[in-house]
Amino acid sequence: MLTLWAWALAPAAAAPGAAAPDTLRLDVFQRTHPPNEPIANWNARKIAPLFGSGADFFFQFVVDDTGQGHLHVRSGRNNSFSVGAELPFELGTFPALEWEWKVTRLPTGGDVRVKARDDQAGSLCVIVNPGLVGFESMCYLWENTGPIDTPITSTKRDDSRYLILHVGTSGQFGTWVQERRNMLADYRRVFRKDPVAKAIIGVQIDSDSTESSAEAFYRNIVLHRR
């Protein structure tokens, strides 16, 4: 997975003197959007293929019959892309992240530790200093295999680090799973320093290295002050 987060972001607006809320939900929308149409304050970036959208490039923001919204992402044999919330925040202000995800298809033989097979279905990323070449990314993964909660450095980019939270298709695979992480503590652990710039949150999916396919769903992506 070659993470691409070189987006030009405007600073998040805040009322003068206003205190930051205790929580900030990022995936807020009231209706189902057409496929490949981002909601307000979100955007998509294609990483592969170089030309065109490739096979089975798909993301959609969906509101189901119960009124619950989710983001559905799917990739094909030559896809790698990201969908992110262009809402920068300070990790020191919002150190905690909560979300739910459901992975329903893993890329065949994907392994973040092997450059030729570096594909993932479930990947939620914290991107520090987005919009600049020197950005840093830390991604929480649902992988085919690998060590759980152990820092991994990308085989393609030194400033990209990974933490695997789940592996394989047993257990909770195919069901909604709730996660909560202290992003600031994880960042300090994987990079061995404090962040010096604002961050954004995004999801990424890719199956181009393995020439297979992948699918995942996300909902209730919320930043917390504690």
Number of C-alpha atoms within 10 A of each C-alpha: 27 18 24 19 25 15 16 10 14 10 11 9 8 9 7 6 6 7 8 12 11 11 15 16 14 20 21 17 15 13 14 16 15 12 14 16 15 18 18 11 13 16 16 19 15 18 21 19 15 10 8 9 17 18 14 14 23 18 24 19 26 20 16 11 7 6 10 13 20 22 20 20 27 24 29 23 20 22 28 28 26 22 22 24 18 22 17 20 19 15 26 15 15 22 19 20 23 18 18 17 25 21 26 17 20 25 27 17 17 27 19 23 17 12 15 15 19 23 34 32 29 30 26 24 26 24 25 25 22 24 15 12 11 11 18 23 27 27 24 20 22 26 28 20 16 18 13 14 14 13 17 18 18 21 16 16 13 10 14 23 21 23 23 22 18 22 18 15 16 8 9 13 18 15 13 16 13 14 13 14 15 16 20 20 15 18 23 12 13 17 17 10 11 13 17 11 15 16 22 22 26 22 23 30 28 36 30 28 22 20 18 20 25 26 23 25 23 23 23 18 22 19 26 19 15 12
